Amino acid sequence: MIKSFFSLFLVCAMLVASSAEACTSIRIKTTDGNVFYARTMEYSPGDPEHPDTISIVPSGTKYFGFLPDGSQKGLAWTAKYGFVGVNHASLPLLSDGINESGLVVGEFLFPGYAGYQKFESEQADRTIAQYEVVTWLLGNFTTVDEVKRGIRNIRVSKGSNIRSGNIDVVFHYAVHDRAGNSLVIEYVDGQLKLYDNPLGVLTNAPTFDWMQTNLKNYVNIKAFNAPGVKLADIVESGFGQGTGMLGLPGDYTPPSRFVRMVALTQSALPVTGSAAGLNLAMTIINNVDIPIGTVRDNSYGTMVYDRTLWTAVADLQQLRYYFRTYNNTNWQYVDVAQALAGANQVMTIQMATPPEYKNITDTRVNFTNYAPASYYRYQDK
């Protein structure tokens, strides 16, 4: 079943590779133990005939790993756990998702730094391609600790030479579990690198350890307003609120987005309850949205415009996968347990839906019901 999708996957991966280098993810933990993951997917608009969709993959689905020659003679596995997430071109190979045990995995472009394990024919039966890692992890594990042990037992080699505009489709990966543990998986110079990620943030290149080191350049950033300073006989103070965040980068490069997300996730007040946690995750991830036209590239002779095509938020406790798209910013969600109940084959849900804006005009009431009585007494004087 999975083999028949390979040619479509090549087309779709090439579309994604055309300019996507701006994905961002965060993790939010509430005071009462709820965990939320949020991420954006940015790239230039692709083929309208192959829009992104949600895949519902039940346990028992069989997969066969892709090898560098394009054949599916690599690792064969059967999904132990069902999962839900975003694919490309309705393929059952996910770029982001959550499984029925609350494990979340996402892939993020990692150009210029990814270097996968060298393919060795004698180890073909335990080899998968870089674009299968998310699917393999979601189908096989429930916690970050399990992932740490399991990922060492396979080999990840670069799949068929999928290129468009000379940009490789290469990734590193974010993993989060229900307990709030976070992990970054990278392949650099042919070596597997595993990083615990207590901050829960991931963007793109450079490497994760570099991103952590780069935070040293922003130790002055804080939530409290900066005090005024005396210069000669003049006391200078800042313009309004937010002076503690002066210098926080606002551009869309991966290092700047990483710093911005660390600053916001670490300075936001702690919240309690699933509703508050969901709201906080949605609010913070909005700060890296890319409006079309603000990021442009014509390096390869054709102008492309990155934009935030979709944003997802996963509730790891209630097993809900929320999403919104560039053309419909109203949040929708898929209930993972409900989607998998009784499922015996891979199914899809369209993400592209028209926006709906609720008309609340008829909910109006007399303003005097809300204004304090003292206000009217004052007006009568």
C-alpha positions in Angstrom: 0.0 0.0 0.0 2.7 2.5 1.0 4.8 1.8 -2.1 2.2 3.1 -4.5 2.6 6.6 -3.0 6.3 7.0 -3.7 6.0 9.0 -6.9 3.5 11.4 -5.3 5.8 11.8 -2.3 8.7 12.9 -4.6 6.5 15.6 -6.1 5.3 16.8 -2.8 8.7 16.8 -1.1 10.0 18.9 -4.0 7.3 21.4 -3.4 8.1 21.7 0.2 11.8 22.0 -0.5 11.3 25.0 -2.8 11.7 27.5 0.0 10.7 26.2 3.4 13.3 27.1 6.0 11.2 28.9 8.6 9.4 26.3 10.8 9.2 26.9 14.6 8.0 24.9 17.5 7.5 25.4 21.3 6.3 23.4 24.3 4.1 24.8 27.1 3.6 23.1 30.5 0.9 24.3 32.8 1.1 24.2 36.6 -1.2 21.2 36.9 0.8 19.0 34.4 -0.9 19.7 31.0 1.5 19.8 28.1 1.0 21.5 24.8 3.2 21.6 21.7 2.8 24.2 19.0 4.5 24.6 15.6 4.3 26.5 12.3 4.9 25.2 8.8 6.2 27.8 6.4 6.9 27.5 2.7 5.9 29.1 -0.6 2.4 28.0 -1.8 2.8 24.7 -3.7 0.7 22.8 -6.1 -3.0 23.5 -5.4 -3.9 20.0 -6.5 -1.8 18.5 -3.6 -2.9 20.5 -0.5 -1.8 19.5 3.0 -4.2 17.2 4.7 -4.5 15.5 8.1 -3.7 11.8 8.0 -5.3 9.3 10.4 -3.1 6.2 10.6 -4.4 3.3 12.7 -2.2 0.8 14.5 -1.4 -2.2 12.4 -0.5 -0.1 9.3 2.5 -1.6 7.5 5.5 0.4 6.2 8.6 -0.3 4.2 11.6 1.9 4.5 12.9 3.8 1.5 16.5 3.4 0.5 18.8 5.9 -1.4 18.0 4.1 -4.7 14.3 4.8 -4.3 13.4 1.2 -3.5 11.3 0.3 -0.5 13.6 -2.5 0.6 14.6 -1.0 3.9 13.2 -1.5 7.4 9.8 -3.1 7.5 7.6 -2.2 10.4 4.0 -2.3 11.6 2.7 0.7 13.6 2.1 -0.3 17.2 0.2 2.9 17.9 -2.2 4.9 15.9 -1.5 8.5 15.1 -2.8 11.7 13.6 -1.0 14.5 11.9 -0.2 16.5 8.9 1.1 14.9 5.7 1.8 16.2 2.2 -0.2 15.1 -0.8 -2.4 12.8 1.3 0.6 10.5 1.9 0.8 8.4 5.1 4.3 9.8 5.7 3.9 12.6 8.3 5.8 15.8 8.8 4.2 16.4 12.2 1.8 14.6 14.5 0.6 13.0 17.8 0.0 9.4 18.6 -2.6 7.7 20.8 -0.2 7.7 23.8 0.5 11.5 23.6 3.9 11.4 21.9 4.4 14.3 19.5 7.0 14.4 16.8 7.8 17.1 14.2 10.3 17.5 11.4 12.0 20.8 10.7 14.2 21.7 7.7 17.9 21.6 8.6 19.7 22.7 5.4 23.5 23.0 5.3 24.0 21.0 8.5 22.2 17.6 8.2 24.5 14.7 7.4 22.8 11.3 7.6 24.3 7.9 8.3 26.1 6.4 5.3 24.1 3.7 3.6 25.4 0.2 4.1 23.7 -2.5 2.0 24.3 -5.1 4.7 22.2 -3.0 7.0 19.4 -2.2 4.6 16.8 -4.1 6.6 17.1 -1.6 9.4 17.4 1.6 7.3 14.8 4.3 6.7 14.9 7.6 4.9 15.0 11.0 6.6 11.4 11.7 5.6 10.2 8.6 7.4 11.6 9.4 10.9 8.4 11.1 12.2 6.2 8.3 11.0 8.4 5.6 12.5 8.6 7.3 15.8 4.9 8.0 16.1 4.1 4.4 15.3 6.5 2.8 17.7 7.0 4.8 20.9 5.2 6.5 23.8 7.9 8.5 25.7 11.0 10.4 25.1 13.1 7.8 27.0 11.8 5.1 24.7 12.7 7.2 21.7 16.2 7.7 23.0 16.7 4.0 23.2 14.9 3.0 20.0 16.4 5.5 17.6 19.9 3.9 18.2 18.6 0.6 16.7 17.9 1.9 13.2 19.9 3.7 10.6 18.7 6.9 8.8 20.2 7.4 5.4 19.4 10.1 2.9 16.5 8.9 0.7 16.3 9.4 -3.0 17.9 12.6 -4.1 14.8 14.8 -3.7 15.8 18.3 -4.8 14.1 21.5 -6.0 15.9 24.8 -6.5 19.0 23.1 -5.2 17.6 22.9 -1.6 17.8 19.5 0.1 14.8 18.0 1.9 16.7 17.3 5.1 15.5 17.6 8.6 16.1 17.5 12.3 13.3 16.5 14.7 11.5 17.6 17.9 10.0 15.0 20.2 7.8 15.7 23.2 5.9 13.4 25.6 3.0 13.6 28.0 5.3 14.2 31.0 6.7 17.3 29.3 10.0 15.8 28.3 11.5 17.1 25.1 14.2 15.8 22.8 16.0 17.1 19.7 17.3 14.5 17.2 19.9 15.5 14.6 22.2 13.7 12.2 25.4 15.6 11.6 28.5 14.4 9.8 27.0 10.9 9.7 26.5 10.8 13.5 23.3 10.6 15.5 23.0 13.5 18.0 20.5 13.5 20.8 19.9 16.6 22.9 17.6 16.9 25.9 15.6 20.1 25.3 14.5 21.7 28.6 13.4 24.9 26.9 11.2 23.0 24.4 12.0 25.3 21.5 13.2 24.3 18.0 13.5 26.1 14.7 15.9 25.3 11.8 19.6 25.6 11.2 22.3 25.9 12.7 22.6 22.9 15.0 20.7 22.8 18.3 23.8 23.1 20.5 24.8 26.3 18.5 21.3 27.7 19.2 21.7 27.1 22.9 25.1 28.8 22.9 23.7 31.8 21.0 21.4 32.5 23.9 24.4 33.9 25.7 24.1 37.0 23.4 20.7 37.8 24.9 21.2 37.5 28.6 20.1 41.1 29.0 16.6 40.3 27.8 14.0 40.3 30.6 10.3 40.8 31.2 10.8 43.7 33.6 11.0 47.2 32.2 14.5 48.7 32.3 15.1 51.4 34.8 15.9 55.0 33.6 19.4 56.2 33.5 21.0 59.5 34.5 23.1 61.2 31.8 24.7 64.3 33.2 21.8 66.2 34.7 19.2 64.4 32.5 17.3 61.3 33.5 16.3 59.3 30.4 13.6 56.6 30.6 12.2 54.3 27.9 9.3 54.9 25.6 6.4 53.1 27.4 6.2 49.5 28.3 8.4 46.6 27.2 11.9 48.1 27.6 13.2 44.9 29.2 12.8 43.2 25.8 14.7 45.8 23.8 17.0 43.9 21.5 14.8 40.9 21.1 15.2 39.9 17.5 12.1 40.3 15.4 13.2 38.9 12.0 12.4 35.5 10.6 15.8 33.8 10.6 16.0 30.6 12.5 18.3 31.9 15.3 16.1 35.0 15.8 13.0 32.9 15.9 14.6 30.6 18.4 15.6 33.4 20.7 12.2 35.0 20.4 10.3 31.9 21.3 12.6 31.2 24.3 12.1 34.7 25.6 8.3 34.5 25.3 7.9 30.9 26.6 10.1 31.6 29.6 8.7 35.0 30.5 5.0 34.2 30.1 3.2 33.9 33.4 2.5 30.3 34.5 -1.1 29.1 33.7 -3.3 26.4 35.2 -5.7 24.2 33.3 -6.0 22.9 29.8 -8.0 25.9 28.4 -5.4 28.4 29.7 -2.5 26.2 28.4 -4.0 25.9 25.0 -4.6 29.7 24.8 -1.0 30.4 25.9 0.4 28.0 23.3 -1.7 29.5 20.5 -0.9 33.1 21.6 2.9 32.6 21.7 3.2 30.7 18.4 1.4 33.5 16.7 4.5 35.6 17.2 6.4 33.9 14.3 3.6 34.0 11.7 5.0 35.1 8.3 2.6 37.2 6.2 3.1 36.6 2.5 5.5 39.0 0.9 7.7 39.7 4.0 10.1 36.8 3.1 11.1 36.6 -0.5 13.7 34.7 -2.6 14.5 34.8 -6.2 17.9 33.0 -6.0 16.9 30.5 -8.6 15.3 32.8 -11.1 11.7 32.5 -9.8 10.3 34.7 -7.1 9.0 32.6 -4.2 7.3 34.0 -1.0 7.4 32.1 2.2 4.3 32.3 4.4 2.9 30.4 7.4 0.7 27.9 5.5 -0.5 26.2 8.7 0.0 26.2 12.4 -0.7 23.2 14.7 -1.1 22.9 18.5 -1.2 19.5 20.1 -2.9 18.9 23.5 -0.9 15.9 24.8 -3.3 15.1 27.7 -6.7 15.4 25.9 -5.2 14.1 22.7 -6.4 16.8 20.4 -4.6 18.1 17.3 -5.6 21.7 16.6 -4.7 23.5 13.4 -5.4 26.6 11.4 -4.3 27.6 7.9 -3.2 30.8 6.2 -6.6 31.2 4.5 -8.6 30.2 7.6 -7.2 31.4 10.9 -10.1 29.9 12.9 -8.8 27.0 14.9 -10.2 23.5 14.3 -9.2 20.2 15.8 -9.1 16.5 15.4 -9.9 14.3 18.4 -7.3 11.6 18.2 -9.2 8.9 20.1 -12.4 9.5 18.1 -10.5 9.6 14.8 -8.8 6.3 15.5 -11.8 4.5 16.9 -12.7 1.7 14.6 -10.3 2.9 11.9 -8.9 0.0 9.8 -7.2 1.9 7.1 -5.4 5.3 6.5 -7.9 8.2 6.2 -7.5 11.9 5.5 -9.2 15.1 6.5 -8.9 18.2 4.4 -7.2 21.2 6.1 -8.2 23.7 3.5 -11.7 24.9 4.5 -13.3 28.4 4.1 -13.3 30.6 7.2 -16.4 31.1 9.2 -17.0 34.3 11.1 -19.8 34.2 13.7 -22.2 37.2 13.6 -22.9 38.1 17.2 -24.9 41.3 16.6 -28.0 39.8 18.0 -26.4 39.1 21.4 -26.4 42.9 22.2 -28.0 44.0 25.5 -28.7 47.4 27.0 -25.5 49.0 28.1 -27.0 50.1 31.4 -26.9 46.5 32.5 -23.1 46.7 32.6 -22.3 50.3 33.6 -22.0 51.0 37.3 -24.8 52.9 38.9 -22.3 55.5 40.2 -21.5 56.5 36.5 -25.1 57.5 35.9 -25.4 59.4 39.2 -22.3 61.4 38.2 -23.8 62.2 34.9 -27.0 63.5 36.5 -25.2 66.1 38.6 
